[in-house]
Amino acid sequence: MSDRGLRLLRWTMSTGSSGVGRAAVVLAAGDHQWEATAESPGAIGALYDAVDGALEEVLGGRVRLVAFDVHAIGETAGADALVELAIEPPATATGGRAGGRYAGTARHVNLVAACAEAYLAAIRALLADDAWAGATEAAGNARLADLRARAERAGGRAELDESQAEDLGGGLFDR
């Protein structure tokens, strides 16, 4: 599967009056899965830090957020949020991977979901660049393939329900 197959299987985040945000993510591409948690001042910062942590092996560092705009599309608190942002490759990137600016846009009634979708859209755009071809495969861990193989070996005793892939984060979301 191509790097464009990068998808956010599951995310969770919490914040409160303390100002500390906590987030956990599970991302996948092909048979590979990466997960991470993060704690940061602010909810969106924690979410982006978790995505960055999960993909650090894939990208060889953390992408740089260079533009971030949020707009309400409507006049009520329930209006959709439009998130437009741009990233640049990690500061550690070299050669053809070192340059470029990649945009991501998303619209959702849930502000946090719109932020997550826009960030992943920008990272997908980066991974679609020829210089980044094969990055997810090179950093692959075959976790989903391993889960499928274990279910196959278990025969009639167990079965992996691919439609429940969002639950593959295990105890990551029970913390």
C-alpha positions as CSV (number, residue, x, y, z in Angstrom):
1,M,0.0,0.0,0.0
2,S,1.2,3.5,-0.7
3,D,2.1,6.1,1.9
4,R,-1.1,7.9,0.9
5,G,-2.9,5.1,2.9
6,L,-1.9,6.7,6.2
7,R,-5.0,6.9,8.3
8,L,-6.0,7.8,11.8
9,L,-7.6,4.7,13.2
10,R,-8.4,6.1,16.6
11,W,-7.8,9.2,18.7
12,T,-8.7,10.4,22.1
13,M,-7.9,13.6,24.0
14,S,-8.8,15.3,27.2
15,T,-8.2,18.6,28.7
16,G,-9.5,20.6,31.6
17,S,-9.1,23.8,33.6
18,S,-5.5,22.8,34.5
19,G,-4.7,23.7,30.8
20,V,-2.9,20.4,30.3
21,G,-4.1,18.4,27.3
22,R,-3.6,14.6,27.0
23,A,-3.9,12.7,23.7
24,A,-3.5,9.2,22.3
25,V,-3.5,8.2,18.7
26,V,-3.3,5.0,16.6
27,L,-2.3,5.5,13.0
28,A,-1.9,2.9,10.2
29,A,-0.7,2.5,6.7
30,G,-0.9,-0.9,4.9
31,D,-0.1,-3.6,7.5
32,H,1.8,-1.2,9.7
33,Q,0.5,0.6,12.8
34,W,2.0,3.2,15.1
35,E,0.6,4.6,18.3
36,A,1.7,7.3,20.9
37,T,0.4,9.4,23.7
38,A,1.4,12.9,24.6
39,E,0.8,15.6,27.2
40,S,1.1,19.2,26.4
41,P,-0.2,22.7,27.3
42,G,-3.4,22.9,25.2
43,A,-5.6,20.2,23.6
44,I,-4.6,20.6,20.0
45,G,-0.9,20.7,20.9
46,A,-1.3,17.4,22.8
47,L,-3.0,15.8,19.8
48,Y,-0.4,17.0,17.3
49,D,2.4,15.9,19.7
50,A,0.9,12.4,19.8
51,V,0.7,12.2,16.0
52,D,4.3,13.4,15.8
53,G,5.4,10.9,18.3
54,A,3.7,8.0,16.5
55,L,5.2,9.0,13.2
56,E,8.7,10.0,14.4
57,E,10.2,6.8,13.0
58,V,8.4,7.2,9.7
59,L,9.4,10.8,9.2
60,G,12.8,10.7,10.9
61,G,11.7,13.5,13.2
62,R,8.7,15.8,13.8
63,V,7.1,17.9,11.2
64,R,7.0,21.7,11.7
65,L,3.6,23.4,11.9
66,V,4.2,26.7,10.0
67,A,0.6,27.9,9.6
68,F,-2.6,27.2,11.5
69,D,-6.0,28.8,11.0
70,V,-9.4,27.9,12.4
71,H,-12.7,29.4,11.2
72,A,-16.3,28.9,12.3
73,I,-18.5,28.2,9.3
74,G,-21.7,29.6,10.8
75,E,-22.9,31.7,13.6
76,T,-23.6,29.2,16.3
77,A,-21.4,27.2,18.7
78,G,-22.5,24.1,16.8
79,A,-21.2,25.4,13.5
80,D,-18.6,23.5,11.5
81,A,-14.9,24.3,12.1
82,L,-12.8,24.8,9.1
83,V,-9.1,24.1,9.8
84,E,-6.4,25.1,7.3
85,L,-2.8,24.5,8.1
86,A,0.6,23.9,6.6
87,I,3.6,21.8,7.7
88,E,7.2,21.5,6.6
89,P,9.4,18.4,6.9
90,P,11.3,17.7,10.1
91,A,14.3,19.9,10.7
92,T,16.3,16.6,10.6
93,A,15.3,15.8,7.0
94,T,18.0,15.9,4.4
95,G,18.3,16.0,0.6
96,G,15.1,16.0,-1.3
97,R,13.1,15.4,1.8
98,A,14.3,18.6,3.5
99,G,12.2,21.1,1.5
100,G,8.6,21.8,0.7
101,R,5.5,23.1,2.4
102,Y,2.4,20.8,2.6
103,A,-1.2,22.0,3.2
104,G,-4.0,20.3,5.0
105,T,-7.6,21.3,5.2
106,A,-10.6,19.8,7.0
107,R,-14.1,20.8,8.0
108,H,-16.0,19.1,10.8
109,V,-18.5,20.0,13.5
110,N,-16.0,18.7,16.1
111,L,-13.1,21.2,16.2
112,V,-10.6,18.6,17.5
113,A,-11.6,16.1,14.7
114,A,-11.2,18.9,12.1
115,C,-7.7,19.7,13.5
116,A,-6.7,16.0,13.5
117,E,-8.0,15.5,9.9
118,A,-6.2,18.6,8.6
119,Y,-2.9,17.6,10.2
120,L,-3.1,14.1,8.7
121,A,-4.1,15.6,5.3
122,A,-0.9,17.7,5.4
123,I,1.2,14.7,6.5
124,R,-0.3,12.6,3.7
125,A,0.6,15.4,1.2
126,L,4.2,15.3,2.5
127,L,4.3,11.5,2.1
128,A,2.9,11.7,-1.4
129,D,5.9,13.7,-2.5
130,D,8.3,11.5,-4.5
131,A,11.1,12.2,-2.1
132,W,9.2,10.5,0.7
133,A,8.1,7.4,-1.3
134,G,8.2,4.3,0.8
135,A,8.6,6.1,4.1
136,T,5.9,4.1,5.9
137,E,7.1,0.8,4.5
138,A,10.7,1.6,5.6
139,A,9.5,2.3,9.1
140,G,6.9,-0.5,9.1
141,N,6.3,-2.7,12.0
142,A,3.8,-5.1,10.4
143,R,1.6,-4.9,13.5
144,L,-1.7,-5.4,11.7
145,A,-0.2,-8.2,9.6
146,D,0.9,-9.9,12.8
147,L,-2.6,-9.6,14.3
148,R,-4.1,-11.1,11.2
149,A,-1.6,-13.9,11.2
150,R,-2.3,-14.7,14.9
151,A,-6.0,-14.8,14.2
152,E,-5.4,-17.1,11.3
153,R,-3.2,-19.5,13.4
154,A,-5.9,-19.5,16.1
155,G,-8.2,-21.1,13.6
156,G,-11.8,-21.4,14.9
157,R,-10.8,-20.1,18.3
158,A,-10.4,-16.5,17.3
159,E,-11.0,-14.2,14.4
160,L,-9.8,-10.7,13.7
161,D,-12.8,-8.5,12.7
162,E,-11.2,-6.0,10.3
163,S,-14.3,-3.8,10.6
164,Q,-13.3,-3.2,14.2
165,A,-9.9,-1.9,13.2
166,E,-10.5,1.2,15.2
167,D,-10.2,-0.9,18.4
168,L,-6.7,-2.1,17.6
169,G,-5.2,0.4,20.0
170,G,-5.5,-2.0,22.8
171,G,-5.1,-0.5,26.3
172,L,-3.7,2.7,24.9
173,F,-7.1,4.4,25.3
174,D,-7.9,2.9,28.7
175,R,-5.3,5.0,30.5
